[in-house]
Amino acid sequence: MTSEDIPPLLFTVDETARLLSIARHRVFDLIREGRLRSVKVGASRRVSAKALFDFVATLEVEETG
């Protein structure tokens, strides 16, 4: 298996913003609010693929409430 075969596990804040179609500062807001989990890698913030899926699932549950 090569690195090209493995989907991304962690996304930058900019990539996360693009994936969610929201502004970069809104991603940081969601992280600060505890609604979107993230990890620190060195000095950078990263969002896992699982955290993205969980966040979207939460939005869907809130929507159907």
N, CA, C and O atoms as CSV, one atom per row, in Angstrom:
chain,resi,resn,atom,element,x,y,z
A,1,MET,N,N,0.853,-1.172,0.000
A,1,MET,CA,C,0.000,0.000,0.000
A,1,MET,C,C,0.902,1.240,0.000
A,1,MET,O,O,1.882,1.310,0.742
A,2,THR,N,N,0.558,2.196,-0.832
A,2,THR,CA,C,1.334,3.430,-0.902
A,2,THR,C,C,0.551,4.578,-0.282
A,2,THR,O,O,-0.640,4.447,0.003
A,3,SER,N,N,1.217,5.685,-0.078
A,3,SER,CA,C,0.541,6.845,0.514
A,3,SER,C,C,-0.578,7.368,-0.390
A,3,SER,O,O,-1.521,7.995,0.093
A,4,GLU,N,N,-0.477,7.115,-1.691
A,4,GLU,CA,C,-1.540,7.540,-2.614
A,4,GLU,C,C,-2.814,6.716,-2.427
A,4,GLU,O,O,-3.903,7.161,-2.789
A,5,ASP,N,N,-2.674,5.514,-1.862
A,5,ASP,CA,C,-3.821,4.627,-1.652
A,5,ASP,C,C,-4.614,4.985,-0.391
A,5,ASP,O,O,-5.757,4.556,-0.235
A,6,ILE,N,N,-4.016,5.760,0.495
A,6,ILE,CA,C,-4.645,6.082,1.770
A,6,ILE,C,C,-5.316,7.451,1.674
A,6,ILE,O,O,-4.664,8.435,1.326
A,7,PRO,N,N,-6.608,7.523,1.979
A,7,PRO,CA,C,-7.269,8.840,1.954
A,7,PRO,C,C,-6.718,9.711,3.085
A,7,PRO,O,O,-6.189,9.185,4.064
A,8,PRO,N,N,-6.837,11.032,2.963
A,8,PRO,CA,C,-6.332,11.916,4.015
A,8,PRO,C,C,-6.999,11.595,5.357
A,8,PRO,O,O,-8.211,11.390,5.423
A,9,LEU,N,N,-6.205,11.555,6.409
A,9,LEU,CA,C,-6.715,11.319,7.755
A,9,LEU,C,C,-6.937,12.631,8.494
A,9,LEU,O,O,-7.849,12.748,9.314
A,10,LEU,N,N,-6.093,13.619,8.196
A,10,LEU,CA,C,-6.188,14.925,8.848
A,10,LEU,C,C,-6.242,16.017,7.800
A,10,LEU,O,O,-5.561,15.960,6.777
A,11,PHE,N,N,-7.072,17.018,8.080
A,11,PHE,CA,C,-7.228,18.150,7.172
A,11,PHE,C,C,-6.805,19.434,7.868
A,11,PHE,O,O,-6.998,19.591,9.073
A,12,THR,N,N,-6.228,20.344,7.104
A,12,THR,CA,C,-5.910,21.661,7.643
A,12,THR,C,C,-7.214,22.428,7.856
A,12,THR,O,O,-8.276,22.008,7.395
A,13,VAL,N,N,-7.123,23.538,8.549
A,13,VAL,CA,C,-8.308,24.383,8.750
A,13,VAL,C,C,-8.822,24.879,7.397
A,13,VAL,O,O,-10.029,24.903,7.161
A,14,ASP,N,N,-7.916,25.268,6.521
A,14,ASP,CA,C,-8.343,25.733,5.189
A,14,ASP,C,C,-9.046,24.625,4.406
A,14,ASP,O,O,-10.073,24.874,3.773
A,15,GLU,N,N,-8.505,23.405,4.441
A,15,GLU,CA,C,-9.148,22.280,3.752
A,15,GLU,C,C,-10.508,21.986,4.373
A,15,GLU,O,O,-11.475,21.716,3.660
A,16,THR,N,N,-10.583,22.038,5.698
A,16,THR,CA,C,-11.848,21.804,6.395
A,16,THR,C,C,-12.881,22.844,5.985
A,16,THR,O,O,-14.038,22.510,5.734
A,17,ALA,N,N,-12.468,24.091,5.919
A,17,ALA,CA,C,-13.378,25.166,5.508
A,17,ALA,C,C,-13.905,24.915,4.098
A,17,ALA,O,O,-15.096,25.086,3.835
A,18,ARG,N,N,-13.020,24.512,3.199
A,18,ARG,CA,C,-13.454,24.217,1.823
A,18,ARG,C,C,-14.414,23.030,1.790
A,18,ARG,O,O,-15.423,23.070,1.086
A,19,LEU,N,N,-14.111,21.978,2.543
A,19,LEU,CA,C,-14.973,20.795,2.562
A,19,LEU,C,C,-16.365,21.113,3.102
A,19,LEU,O,O,-17.357,20.559,2.628
A,20,LEU,N,N,-16.440,22.003,4.091
A,20,LEU,CA,C,-17.727,22.361,4.697
A,20,LEU,C,C,-18.380,23.575,4.027
A,20,LEU,O,O,-19.503,23.947,4.368
A,21,SER,N,N,-17.679,24.181,3.086
A,21,SER,CA,C,-18.162,25.392,2.395
A,21,SER,C,C,-18.487,26.512,3.380
A,21,SER,O,O,-19.534,27.156,3.304
A,22,ILE,N,N,-17.551,26.721,4.308
A,22,ILE,CA,C,-17.684,27.810,5.277
A,22,ILE,C,C,-16.368,28.565,5.333
A,22,ILE,O,O,-15.361,28.122,4.779
A,23,ALA,N,N,-16.382,29.700,6.003
A,23,ALA,CA,C,-15.180,30.516,6.128
A,23,ALA,C,C,-14.204,29.893,7.123
A,23,ALA,O,O,-14.598,29.176,8.043
A,24,ARG,N,N,-12.942,30.180,6.917
A,24,ARG,CA,C,-11.866,29.679,7.781
A,24,ARG,C,C,-12.100,30.072,9.238
A,24,ARG,O,O,-11.929,29.249,10.137
A,25,HIS,N,N,-12.487,31.316,9.472
A,25,HIS,CA,C,-12.702,31.768,10.852
A,25,HIS,C,C,-13.864,31.026,11.504
A,25,HIS,O,O,-13.878,30.851,12.723
A,26,ARG,N,N,-14.834,30.591,10.712
A,26,ARG,CA,C,-15.962,29.825,11.265
A,26,ARG,C,C,-15.493,28.446,11.736
A,26,ARG,O,O,-16.009,27.925,12.725
A,27,VAL,N,N,-14.515,27.848,11.034
A,27,VAL,CA,C,-13.951,26.565,11.474
A,27,VAL,C,C,-13.326,26.751,12.855
A,27,VAL,O,O,-13.543,25.937,13.753
A,28,PHE,N,N,-12.551,27.823,13.024
A,28,PHE,CA,C,-11.948,28.096,14.330
A,28,PHE,C,C,-13.019,28.336,15.390
A,28,PHE,O,O,-12.860,27.908,16.533
A,29,ASP,N,N,-14.107,29.014,15.025
A,29,ASP,CA,C,-15.219,29.219,15.963
A,29,ASP,C,C,-15.796,27.872,16.409
A,29,ASP,O,O,-16.016,27.653,17.600
A,30,LEU,N,N,-16.036,26.979,15.459
A,30,LEU,CA,C,-16.600,25.657,15.778
A,30,LEU,C,C,-15.662,24.854,16.673
A,30,LEU,O,O,-16.110,24.143,17.573
A,31,ILE,N,N,-14.367,24.970,16.425
A,31,ILE,CA,C,-13.382,24.280,17.261
A,31,ILE,C,C,-13.416,24.860,18.677
A,31,ILE,O,O,-13.451,24.114,19.656
A,32,ARG,N,N,-13.405,26.189,18.783
A,32,ARG,CA,C,-13.446,26.847,20.093
A,32,ARG,C,C,-14.714,26.496,20.869
A,32,ARG,O,O,-14.677,26.319,22.087
A,33,GLU,N,N,-15.833,26.398,20.154
A,33,GLU,CA,C,-17.118,26.070,20.785
A,33,GLU,C,C,-17.210,24.590,21.172
A,33,GLU,O,O,-18.142,24.190,21.869
A,34,GLY,N,N,-16.256,23.783,20.728
A,34,GLY,CA,C,-16.275,22.353,21.034
A,34,GLY,C,C,-17.208,21.562,20.134
A,34,GLY,O,O,-17.486,20.394,20.404
A,35,ARG,N,N,-17.688,22.178,19.079
A,35,ARG,CA,C,-18.609,21.490,18.166
A,35,ARG,C,C,-17.875,20.678,17.106
A,35,ARG,O,O,-18.425,19.729,16.548
A,36,LEU,N,N,-16.621,21.060,16.833
A,36,LEU,CA,C,-15.803,20.359,15.852
A,36,LEU,C,C,-14.476,19.999,16.536
A,36,LEU,O,O,-13.704,20.876,16.924
A,37,ARG,N,N,-14.234,18.699,16.673
A,37,ARG,CA,C,-13.008,18.251,17.330
A,37,ARG,C,C,-11.801,18.486,16.427
A,37,ARG,O,O,-11.897,18.409,15.202
A,38,SER,N,N,-10.674,18.770,17.053
A,38,SER,CA,C,-9.441,18.956,16.307
A,38,SER,C,C,-8.271,18.501,17.158
A,38,SER,O,O,-8.409,18.275,18.361
A,39,VAL,N,N,-7.122,18.370,16.522
A,39,VAL,CA,C,-5.892,18.013,17.214
A,39,VAL,C,C,-4.820,19.020,16.832
A,39,VAL,O,O,-4.896,19.679,15.795
A,40,LYS,N,N,-3.834,19.118,17.685
A,40,LYS,CA,C,-2.723,20.004,17.408
A,40,LYS,C,C,-1.568,19.154,16.888
A,40,LYS,O,O,-1.206,18.151,17.504
A,41,VAL,N,N,-0.996,19.549,15.767
A,41,VAL,CA,C,0.177,18.895,15.200
A,41,VAL,C,C,1.231,19.988,15.089
A,41,VAL,O,O,1.190,20.824,14.187
A,42,GLY,N,N,2.171,19.964,16.021
A,42,GLY,CA,C,3.134,21.065,16.087
A,42,GLY,C,C,2.388,22.336,16.452
A,42,GLY,O,O,1.688,22.385,17.464
A,43,ALA,N,N,2.539,23.357,15.634
A,43,ALA,CA,C,1.849,24.625,15.876
A,43,ALA,C,C,0.544,24.724,15.089
A,43,ALA,O,O,-0.146,25.741,15.154
A,44,SER,N,N,0.207,23.675,14.351
A,44,SER,CA,C,-0.959,23.708,13.465
A,44,SER,C,C,-2.134,22.930,14.034
A,44,SER,O,O,-1.956,21.971,14.785
A,45,ARG,N,N,-3.329,23.352,13.669
A,45,ARG,CA,C,-4.571,22.677,14.022
A,45,ARG,C,C,-4.958,21.781,12.863
A,45,ARG,O,O,-4.862,22.185,11.704
A,46,ARG,N,N,-5.395,20.565,13.166
A,46,ARG,CA,C,-5.870,19.634,12.146
A,46,ARG,C,C,-7.198,19.040,12.582
A,46,ARG,O,O,-7.454,18.861,13.773
A,47,VAL,N,N,-8.038,18.736,11.600
A,47,VAL,CA,C,-9.345,18.130,11.846
A,47,VAL,C,C,-9.335,16.759,11.177
A,47,VAL,O,O,-9.007,16.634,9.997
A,48,SER,N,N,-9.693,15.744,11.937
A,48,SER,CA,C,-9.685,14.387,11.378
A,48,SER,C,C,-10.915,14.168,10.502
A,48,SER,O,O,-11.931,14.850,10.633
A,49,ALA,N,N,-10.786,13.201,9.612
A,49,ALA,CA,C,-11.914,12.835,8.753
A,49,ALA,C,C,-13.093,12.384,9.618
A,49,ALA,O,O,-14.241,12.717,9.325
A,50,LYS,N,N,-12.810,11.625,10.684
A,50,LYS,CA,C,-13.879,11.168,11.574
A,50,LYS,C,C,-14.568,12.343,12.255
A,50,LYS,O,O,-15.792,12.354,12.381
A,51,ALA,N,N,-13.791,13.336,12.695
A,51,ALA,CA,C,-14.388,14.511,13.332
A,51,ALA,C,C,-15.312,15.246,12.361
A,51,ALA,O,O,-16.359,15.755,12.761
A,52,LEU,N,N,-14.926,15.298,11.095
A,52,LEU,CA,C,-15.793,15.930,10.082
A,52,LEU,C,C,-17.094,15.157,9.916
A,52,LEU,O,O,-18.175,15.746,9.908
A,53,PHE,N,N,-16.988,13.832,9.785
A,53,PHE,CA,C,-18.194,13.009,9.641
A,53,PHE,C,C,-19.097,13.142,10.862
A,53,PHE,O,O,-20.316,13.255,10.730
A,54,ASP,N,N,-18.494,13.129,12.053
A,54,ASP,CA,C,-19.279,13.261,13.290
A,54,ASP,C,C,-19.968,14.621,13.363
A,54,ASP,O,O,-21.123,14.708,13.778
A,55,PHE,N,N,-19.270,15.675,12.965
A,55,PHE,CA,C,-19.844,17.013,12.983
A,55,PHE,C,C,-21.057,17.092,12.058
A,55,PHE,O,O,-22.102,17.616,12.443
A,56,VAL,N,N,-20.920,16.575,10.847
A,56,VAL,CA,C,-22.028,16.601,9.886
A,56,VAL,C,C,-23.195,15.763,10.399
A,56,VAL,O,O,-24.352,16.158,10.254
A,57,ALA,N,N,-22.899,14.608,11.000
A,57,ALA,CA,C,-23.964,13.773,11.563
A,57,ALA,C,C,-24.717,14.519,12.661
A,57,ALA,O,O,-25.940,14.418,12.755
A,58,THR,N,N,-23.995,15.261,13.488
A,58,THR,CA,C,-24.624,16.066,14.535
A,58,THR,C,C,-25.530,17.120,13.926
A,58,THR,O,O,-26.635,17.352,14.417
A,59,LEU,N,N,-25.069,17.760,12.857
A,59,LEU,CA,C,-25.897,18.766,12.176
A,59,LEU,C,C,-27.195,18.139,11.666
A,59,LEU,O,O,-28.268,18.732,11.779
A,60,GLU,N,N,-27.086,16.940,11.105
A,60,GLU,CA,C,-28.270,16.262,10.579
A,60,GLU,C,C,-29.248,15.930,11.687
A,60,GLU,O,O,-30.457,16.067,11.505
A,61,VAL,N,N,-28.745,15.495,12.831
A,61,VAL,CA,C,-29.611,15.171,13.978
A,61,VAL,C,C,-30.280,16.441,14.480
A,61,VAL,O,O,-31.477,16.437,14.765
A,62,GLU,N,N,-29.518,17.535,14.594
A,62,GLU,CA,C,-30.077,18.811,15.046
A,62,GLU,C,C,-31.172,19.292,14.095
A,62,GLU,O,O,-32.187,19.845,14.519
A,63,GLU,N,N,-30.945,19.072,12.819
A,63,GLU,CA,C,-31.897,19.522,11.800
A,63,GLU,C,C,-33.226,18.763,11.885
A,63,GLU,O,O,-34.300,19.344,11.728
A,64,THR,N,N,-33.128,17.460,12.136
A,64,THR,CA,C,-34.340,16.657,12.183
A,64,THR,C,C,-34.944,16.641,13.574
A,64,THR,O,O,-36.110,16.289,13.754
A,65,GLY,N,N,-34.123,17.034,14.577
A,65,GLY,CA,C,-34.450,17.214,15.965
A,65,GLY,C,C,-35.563,16.464,16.512
A,65,GLY,O,O,-35.871,16.593,17.697
